């Protein structure tokens, strides 16, 4: 079992410290009662009020998700055995996987419905709420699942009865699985205590070219999948046999990847066009910092180096946020030595919260563009110059880049590099092709100040304020750009406790942000609300289910392999290992990071650890007993009050 108190992860050496160590204060002497690690960091320096925002989350022990996985395995075994036990002891034929109608409902393959039933029961049992609320949550899950399965089976029966067309049971089970991916986030958002709608007007409507692009690339991907299935059938059968395409054939697996590659190529071309004009207005760099004495010096020196290559003025504002170390003092010492800045200011506060620090910083900025950089981030020398070129187009409201890990942090940094290249160097670029970028990481992002002011600044008291402000600016009609040519380097967690805190915060933010921007969903034909955000919710549900799915596949394969003609283990491996492995290999080759190829097996294992933390993040949501208690009014201190007649 994983433990938060485990020692640093193997192979992690930590970042190289500054060469001029005399500029860094002796933290062990200044804080004799504080427990410090070998990098001079205060113990649990990564924890803050943002780790579990009061009102919309709760810090739960790691053992909760461990017990949840054990309970899931127990439920799965009982439910899978139920049809067999009913036959053996009571001579009652219960359809396997609870399929109501199919060509052979007694031999249903791929027991997807039993998996969803086990998962939903487990989640409801371990959700944070009263026993009564857990029962209500379980009933909500099960009723929705039952209704979805009834509709699917009824449609299959009508197809057989009126059109003499028999649906393959694989297709029915695929639809049931998709229904489960929809039911999970829908139930969480409707039942948990989450931020209320932001009230930001949804001014962005759908564009014909955006949907045309999705339709054309999807059509090409479907044709490719069909050709592979027919023309290259022996090769497809071989890939399926080694669990790269799974037992369901190459269609779904291959088509998705082919569509993604097309979009990524188009997104890369759109970025090339967007940044072709020089643009260098004055900018203000805002750096929120909480317990960052071990890193802030490198961050500030990198900004100074970037300012030397930028043609406009660069001013720096450090928003020291309730630190317990010497962050403010070290920031002042470093800024005083910088040679390329037009000015600087260090603002120290005893009021905790990153969003609050950011909003205070906005009040100190008069420049037309705000560069937000986290205090553990080092930007490349050309990053400012590259990213700012996109703002030559007035429609652009924000620009993000590629958050690479520091190169000398050991194995986990290499795993993180693969993750970054997949997400921000491939998927985000593809989303940019059809205007679907809605999440720009706050580690480094540049905003148009007028767009920030129009959106009302950063929302406080919730996770994901960076994605939230991006979505609200998108609602107002601004285009957001993710350009991987703008590189920056971030700190990689070097202990399991640090990693768990970071990922729990990140994954929980999906529900905070979605609830706060629920007005965007399926409104005005927006491609963000109709495609990008729903896709991300489904992907978040898939990630939360991935580790339970692996456990389930092992149970089916080893305990019920003789019951199900197609035990589904190859398909499980294909979904979680096969095509993602091939796609990751392709991305690494395109990015010329051949040195990371040997790390790919470790990355595939890391995806399960990521799933483990995703499940834990959903279990940290609060489920109140009363409907009136579900709404949380997240503060927006810079938002202008509505006009009163």
N, C-alpha and C positions, 0 to 999 in steps of 0.2 A: 504493500500500500504506500501511497505517496504521503510524505509528511512535510509540513511547512517548516519543521525544524531541521530538516536534512541539511548536510553540509553543502557548500557550493557545488554546482553541477560539474562533473569531471571534464577536464580539458579547458576550463575557463580560467584565463590568467588575469583578466581585468584590463582596462585600457592603459596605455602608456601614460604615465603622469607627466605633468609639465616639466620641461628641463630646468627651469629656474625655480627650484623648490623653495628658495628663500622668500619668494613672493607669497607663498601660501602659509597662513598662520598655523601654529602648532595646536591643532584641535585637542590633542590629548592633554595638553597643558591648560588650555583655556576652558575645557569642560571635563574636569577630572572625574566627575560622577557619572558621565555618560559612557555607555558601552559603544566603542567604535570598532569598525572592522579594519582589515589590513590596508584599505584604501582611504582611511581617514573619514569614512562616512558614519554618521550617527546610525545606531541600530534602528531598523525599520524606517529609514529615511524616506522610503517610497510611500509610506502611508500618510494620508491626510484626510480631511473631511470629505474629499471627493472619492475616497475609496468605497464608501457606502453612504451616499447622501441620505440624510435623515428624512423620513417621510415616504420615500419611494424605494427604499432598499434596506436590507438588514445584513449585517456581517454574520455569516454562519460558519461553524467549524467545517473543516474539510471532510470530516468523517460523515457528514450528512449525505454527500453524494456517494461515498463509499457504500454506506448502508443501502442507499437507493439502488445502486447497481446490483447489490446482492439480492435485494427484494425483487428487482426486475427479473433476475435469473430464476428465482423461485416461482414467480407468477407465470413465467414463460413455460417452465416445465409442467406445471399443473394444467395450464390451458391446452398445451399441445397433447398432453396425455388424456385429456377428458374424452375426446371422441373414441379413443382406443379402449379406455376403461369402460365406457358406456356399452361398447360392443361385447367386451369380454364378460362383464358381470351382470349386465341388465338386458342384453340383447336388443339394445336401442341404437339405431343408426343415426348418430349425429354427424352432419356433413363436416368433413375436415375443413378447418379454417373458417367455419361458419358461413360458407358460401351458399346462398339461397337457391340460385339457379345457374347451371352451366352445363356443358355437354356431359361432364362426368363429375358431379358435385361431391361424390364420395372420395374422389382421388384428386382433390384440388392441390396443385403444386404451388410452390412459393407461398408459405403461410404468412402472408403480409398482414392480414387482419388480426391474427393472433398476436403478432409483434406489436401492432398499434394498440391493441387492447391491453397488453401487458405494460407497455410504456405509459399509457395514459393513467392506468390504475396506480402505477408506481409514482408517477409525478404528483398525482393528487394526494397520495398518502404522505409524501414528504414535502409538499408545498408549505410555505410559511403562512399559517392561518389557524383559526380555531378548528376543532374536530368537525363542527357542523359545516364550516366553510369548505373543508376538504371533501366532505360528502357531496356538497353542492357542486364543487369543481369536478369531481369524478362523474357525477351524473351529467354535467354539461358536456364533458368529453365524450362519454359513451353514447348519449343521445344523438349528438352530431355524427359520430362514427356510424351508428346504426342507421340513421337516415341516409347517409351517403351510400352505404352498402346496399340498402334497399333500392335506392334509385338506380345504382349501377346494375344490380341483378334484374330489376324490372326492365331496364332498357335492353339487357341481353335477352330476356324472355320475349319481349315484344319483337325484337329483331328476328328471333327464331320463329315466333308464331306468325308474324305477318309478312316477313320477307324471306323466310326459309334460309336465313343467314345465321350461322352459329359463330358466336364470338369466341375466340381463343381464350381460355381461362387466364393465360398470361396477361392478356389485355385488360381483363376485369381486375386482376390483381394490381396491375400498374395503375389503373384509375383509383383503386382503393388506397394505394400508397400515396398518390398525389393528393387525395382528399385528406389523408392524415397530415401531410405537410401543410395544408391550409388550415386545418382545424386547430393545430397546436398554437401558432401565433395569434390566430383570431381569438381563441379562448383566453390567452394570456392578456392580450390588449383589452379585451372586454371585461375581464374579471379582476385584474390586478390594480393596485393603486398606482396610477401613472399620471404624468403631467397632463393637464387639460390642453385643449387646442390653443395654439399660440395666438390665433386671431389675425395672423398675417394674410393679407389678401392674396388669393390665387389668381395672379394676372397672367401667368405663363400658360398659353394654350398649346394644343398639339400642332405640329408642323407636318405637312404632307410628306416632305422629303425624309423626315425622321422615320416614319412608319414604312415608307417605301423602301428605305434602306434595310430595315429589319425584315421586310417581306422578301426582298430579293436575296439577301444573304441566307435567310432561312430556306428559301427554295433551292438555292444552289447546294446548301448543306444536305438537304433531303435527297437531291439527285445523286450526290456523291455517295451517300449512305446506301441508296438503292443499287448503284453500280457495284459497290463493294460487295453487297449481299448476293448479287447475281453473277456478274462477270468474274469476280475474284472469290467465288464461293469456297474453293479449297483453302485459300489463304485466310479467309474469314473464319472458317471452321477451325483452323489451327490456332488462330489468336483466341478464339472462344475456348478452345481446349486448355490453353494455358492461363485462362482467367484474365485475359486482357480485354475481352469484349463481353464476357459473361455468357450465361446460358440463354439470354433473351435475344441474342443476335446483335449485330453492330449498329442497328438503326439509331436508337436514342443516344447511345454512348458516343458514336462517331459523329453524328450530325451536330451535336452540341459543340464539339471541339472544332469542327470545320467552320461552323458559323462564327465561333469566337476568333479563329485565326483571320477570317475575312474582315471582321470588324476591327481587329487590332491593326491590320495593315491600313485600313481606311482612316482610323484614328490617328495613326502615326503621320499620315499624309496631311490630315487636317491641322495637326500641331505644327508641321513644317510651314504651312501657309500662314498660320496665325501669328507666328513670331518672326516674320520676315522683315518687319519694319523696326528701326531703332526707336527707343522710347526711354528717356531717362529723367523723369521729373523728380523733385525732392521726395524722399520717403522717410518715415519714422519706423524704426525697428523697436517693437515692444516685446520684452522678454519677461514673462512671469517666472518667478523662481521660489521654490520651497525646498529648503535643506539641500542646496546644490553647491555648497562650497567646494566639493570635490571635483566639480566639472565646469563651473561658470567661467573660469578664466579662459579655458580653451574655446568656449562658445563665443565670448566677446572678442578674442583675438581673431577668430575666423570671420566675424562680422567686419572687423577692421580691415582684414585682407580683402574681403569682397567689396568693401567701399572703395578701395584703391583702384579697382577695375570698373567701377560704376561711374558714369559720367555726371550723375546728379549728386545733390547733397544727401548725406545719410546721417540721421540723428538717432541716438539710442536711448531708450527709456527702460530701465530695469525695475520691474514691479516686484520687489521683495515681499513675499507673502507669508508672514507668520512663521519664519524659520527659527530653528533652535540651534543653528550653527552660525558661522561667520560669513554667510552668503553676501549680505549687504556690504560689509567691510571689504571683502575681497573684490567685489564688483567695482567699488569706487577706486580701489588701488589699481585695478587693471585698466579701467576706462581712462584714468588719468595718464596712462602711458600710451594710449592709442593715438595714432598719427593721422588717420584719414577720416575721422568723424567730424561732422559739422557741429556737433554738440552732444551732450549726454546728461542724463538725470537718473538718480537712484531714489525710488520712492519706497520707503519701508512702512509696512502696515502690520498691525496685530489682529486684523480681521481675516480669518481663514477663508479659503475658497479660491480656486483658480479663476472662475468666471468673474468673481468680484474684483480680483486684481486686474483682469483684462478691462473691465468696464471703467475702473479708476484710471487706467492708462489711456483709454480713449478720450477722457476728459482733458488730458494733457497734450493731445495731438492736434495740430493744425494742418499738417501736410495732407495732401490729397490721397496718399496711399499708405496703408499700414502693413508692415511686415511683422507677422507674429512668429516668434521662434521660441521653442522650449529651451530651458536653461541647460538641458543635457544634449543639445543638438549642435553639431558643427556643420556649417554650410560650406559648400565648395566655393572657391574664389570667383567663379563665373555665374553662380546661382542667381544672384540679384539681377545681374545684367540680362541673363537668359529669360528669367520669369517675367520681368517687367515689360519685355517686348510685346507680350500678349495684350497688354492694356492699351496699346495704340488703337485698339478697337473698343469703342465706347460701350459695346454690349457686354464686354467681359467684366464680371464682378469679382472674381477670385481666381487665383492660380496656385496650384500645389505642385509638388515634385515627387522625387523618388527617395523614400526614407531608408537608405541603406544602413546596415549596422556598421559600427567601427570594425575595422579589418582585423584587429588583434585581440578579439575577445573570445577566441576558442571555438569549440564545436557549435555551441548554440548560436553564435553569430553567423556561422555558415548556414545553419538551418534557417535562421531568420532571413538571410540573404535570398535563399530560394523562395521563401514565402513572399518576400517583398517583390521580387522579380515577377512572380506569378500574379500577385494581386495588383500592384501598382505599375509594373512594367509590361503587363499584358491585359488583364481584365479591365482595369480603369481606362487604359488607352482605348480599348474597344468600346467601352461605354461612351467615351468622348466622341466617337464617330457619329453617334445619333443623338448627342446632347443629353446623355444619361448620367453624367457625372454629378453626384450629389453629396459625396463625402470627401472633403479635403482634410487630411490629417493636420491637427494643430501643431505638430512638431515644427513644421515650416509651411506657412501659407501667406500669401499676400492678398489683401482685400482693397477694393476701391472704397475709400472712406465714406463717400456719399452713400454708397450702397449699404454699408454697415449702419450708418445713421438711419437710413430709411427703414432697415429691418429692425431697428431698436436695440442693437448691441447684443451682448451675449446673455443667454438665459442662465440664471443661477439656480443652484439647488438640485441639479440633475447631472447625470453623466452624458458625455457626448456633446458638449457645447460647441465643439468645432463642426461636427456634422450638422447639428441643429441650425447654426447660423448659415451654413452653406445651403441647406434646404430652404430656409426662409428667404434668402437672397434669390434662390432659384425661383421660388414662388412669385417673387416680384418681377421676374422676367429677365434676370441677369444670367449670362452664360458662365459656367464654371469650367475651368481648364485643368486637366491633370497632365503635366508635361514631364516625363521621366528624364529629360535632358537637364532639368534643374535638380541636381543631386544634393543631398545632405546626409549627414551621418548621425545616428542616434545611439543612445545607450541601450545595450541588450541586457535583460535581467540575468544575473549570475547565480541566483538561488531559486529554488522552487517556490519559496514564499513570495519573492519579488515577482516571479513569473505569474503566479496565481493571482496576486493582487492586480497586476496589469491587465491580464486577460479577462478576469471577472468584470473589471470596470469597462473594458472595451465591449465585451459581448452584451453586457446588461444595457449598454447605451442604445443598442438597436431598438429596444422596446420603449425606452424613455423618449428617444428622438421620434420614432414613428407615432407614438401617442401624441406628442406635442405638435406634430405636423400632419395629423390625421385628415385635415381638410384638403390636403393635396391628393389623397387617394381617390382615384377614379373621378377626378374633377377636370373639366375644361379640355379633356382629351390630352392632358399633359403626359409626355412620354415618361417623365419621372414618376408621376403618380400611377400611371397605368402599367408600366413595364419595370422600370429600374427598382423602385421601392418594393413592389410585391415580389420581384425576383429575389431581392436581398432578404426579405422575410422568409421566403421558402428556403433559401440557402442557409439561413440561421437555424431554421427548424431541422434541416438535414444534418447540420453540423452537431446539433444537440443530440440527435439520434444515432450518430455514427458509431460511437463506442458501444451503446446498447445493441446496435445492429450487429456488430462483430461478435459480441457475446451470444446473441441470439443465433447467428449463423453457426457458431461452434456447437451450440446445444442441438440444433436441428441436425447437423452433420454427424455428430458423435452419438447422440441419444436416439434420434428419430430418422436416421439415414435409411433404415429399412422400411419406414412407413411412407415417406414421401419419395415418389419415383425420381423426382428432381429435388434433392435435398437443399438446393439453393446456395451451397457453400461457394461454388465457383462464381455465382452471381454476386454474392456478398463481397468476395475478394475483388471482383471486377469493379464494383461500384466504388469501393473505398481505396483500392490500390491500383487497378489496371490502367484505365485510361488517364487518370490523374498522373500516374507515373510517366506515361508516354508524353503527355502534354508538358509536364515539367521538364522532361528531357529536351523537348523541342524548344521551349523557352530559353533554357540555358545555352543551347547551341546558338540561337538567334542573338542572345546577349553576349556571346563569346565568353561565357563563364564555364569553360570546360573543367576548371579546377573544382567546381562544385558537384560535378557528376558523381564522384565517389560518395558524396554525402546524401544522395537521393534516397537510399534506403532509410537513413536516419530521419530524413524529412518525412517520409511516409509514416514512420512511427510517431513523429511529433504531431502529425495530424490527429492521432487518437488522443494524445495529451491535450491538444487544443479542444477536441470534442469534450473531453472530460471537464475542462474548465468552462466550456460553454454550457453544459448541463448544470454545473454549479452556479453559474451566473443567473440562470432562469430560476433556480431554487432560492435565490436571494431576493426575489420580488415579493412584495407584501400583498396578501389577498385578504382584504377586510371583509367582515361579515355583512355589513350594510352597504347597499348600493351608494348611498349618499357619501360614504367615506372613501370611495374609489378615486374621486377627483382630487388632484394636487395642483394647486395654482403656483406654478414655478415663477419666481420673481423675474421681472424684466425691467430693471430700474431705469434704463435709458429709453424705454418705449414711451412715446408721447401719449398722454391720455386722450380718449376720444372727445371730439368737440361736442359740447352740450348746447342744444338750441335754446 
